């Protein structure tokens, strides 16, 4: 992910966007970028990383403009509800649970997750108290988290299965 100045994020979205935004960025002289921009204090400009570039700069257009399309603001209302659900609370209206996708089942099987556990999670996918969720990860804006470590706030567990 990249970074967006915290003050700019607040100016554009107020308190609704405390963590970041999912974006698509189009600029003839830079290319096309996609990903999440995480709020970071102490910077003055949006910072994009090479892994975010999906299309190289134009070879025929040198116009100096940038279009930034915001797809999602974090934390989203759905993310907040899912957090409460994972913590065992019952939010006013539960987000609709989706069935466990066949792709995830195959991934887990390939990684050695026992078939009986996959079946259990598949059946529990629609329960009120979920034991799994898909989360959006961002870079550490504080540069404090050691390499190969993650920080997940608010979850009452000590083990998290992470995949990309």
Number of C-alpha atoms within 10 A of each C-alpha: 18 23 23 24 20 21 16 17 22 16 11 10 14 11 11 15 20 18 21 26 25 17 17 18 19 19 19 19 17 17 16 19 21 20 20 27 25 27 27 24 14 11 14 12 11 15 14 18 11 9 11 16 18 14 13 13 16 14 9 8 10 12 10 9 10 14 11 12 13 13 11 13 19 20 17 16 12 13 16 14 19 25 19 17 20 20 16 15 14 14 13 7 7 14 15 10 14 9 12 18 10 10 9 11 17 13 12 15 14 10 9 9 13 11 12 9 12 17 13 10 18 17 12 17 19 14 12 16 16 17 14 14 14 9 11 10 14 17 16 17 16 8 8 7 12 9 7 5 6 14 11 11 7 10 14 10 10 6 7 11 5 9 6 3
